[in-house]
Amino acid sequence: MSETVQDYVNELGRKARQAAGALAGATTEQKNTALRATAKALRETMPALLDANRKDVESVAGKGKNAAFIDRLVLDAGRIEAMASALEQIADLPDPVGRKLARFERPNGLVVERISVPIGVIAMVYESRPNVGADAGALCLKSGNAIILRGGSESLNSTRQIVACLAAGLKAAGLPEDAVQLVDTTDRDAVKFLLHCADYVDLVIPRGGKGLVSLVQREARVPTLLHLDGNVHTYIHSAADLAKATAVVVNAKLRRTGVCGATESLVVDRAIAGQYLPGLLDALGACEVRGEAESIAIDARIKPASDEDWDTEYLDAILSVKLVDDAAEAMTFIEAHSSHHTDAIITEDSETAAAFLRTIDSAVVMHNASTQFSDGGEFGMGAEIGIATGKMHARGPVGLEQLTIYKYLVLGDGQTRP
């Protein structure tokens, strides 16, 4: 069976490579036409997409999936409209391909230009968030890349419908439908063979939990752009406006607990903990808060934390709290436990805020804002493929610009090298 799956994945890669060549030469008008036609298809086929999603949700019933997982899986009319709107926003953004990034002239008269070009073929391996397929497909289309999507098996029915809408958009623009393809099998070996598909795939982007990322790190024969888990911190400094801090933390934790930008760990200065924590727990309601003995002594609603809590991405209504003496201790703690996705400070002290923003080595660092703003759409990118937490090629929200690379054009008039 594995050999058959390998042949299937390689054929997807071959088709994607061929489509990438055509897509790289597509005009901005063609790409925007495809995006707007896809948005139209999503709206027109909403009943079929909702029905497919209902089947996906029903398929996980009784399988022990937590509320955050279900929230990521579920589509409704509002979320489908948000997907369609995101496609239109991407269409309205400048084309990232063909930008002149640099130009310089050498003493011998050679002119050297650096221009942006598509990466080529991208494989997106993600867990059960159907909207990721729409966002990734749209961003790759606009940036001139072919994409192979491998979503979670639990969202397969929804993803099929979304990919069908993308295919309709490509067809309407006269672009190859193979520019967006789905690995339409639940066979787990398909992911492994996709990670080995170096003959056709230029970049793999995994988006999921530690298990998926570990698999990619172990098996990939293709360059990867990692989206690690979001062990996200918010630090409440002694100079924070406590009312502002409460509002921000409640949003950062509870707006959507299943997103990677949700705050999972709260760090609080001891000087204000007694004044701050009881009111925060009132505002958090049913959210479980875990901390050490000194936090529990302040508010008995806090449950004992274990060492594992400081490194856990809950993706649920659970929050760990750590008390510290000052900003220096807070930054040391965050650097030790953060997944370097997003971290924030709440303070009215501009010097402390500046030190935090300068020192914390995460892809996104915030001051006086909810960590749930760590999102490509909120950054004006239209959408994102994920939050890259590494330090190669791209970091933070991966949007259109981050899905291009560059090449050099050397323009001469008969020069020869001595």
Secondary structure, 3 states (H helix, E strand, C coil): CHHHHHHHHHHHHHHHHHHHHHHHCCCHHHHHHHHHHHHHHHHHCHHHHHHHHHHHHHHCCCCCCCHHHHHHHCCCHHHHHHHHHHHHHHHHCCCCCCCEEEEEECCCCCEEEEEEEECCEEEEEECCCHHHHHHHHHHHHHCCCEEEEECCHHHHHHHHHHHHHHHHHHHHCCCCHHHEEECCCCCCHHHHHHHCCCCCCCEEEEECCHHHHHHHHHHCCCCECCECCCCEEEEECCCCCHHHHHHHHHHHHHCCCCCCCCEEEEEEEHHHHHHHHHHHHHHHCCCEEEECHHHHHHCCCCEECCHHHHHCCCCCCEEEEEEECCHHHHHHHHHHHCCCCEEEEECCCHHHHHHHHHHCCCCEEEECCCHHHCCCCCCCCCCCCCEECCCCCCCEECCCHHHEEEEEEEECCCCCCC
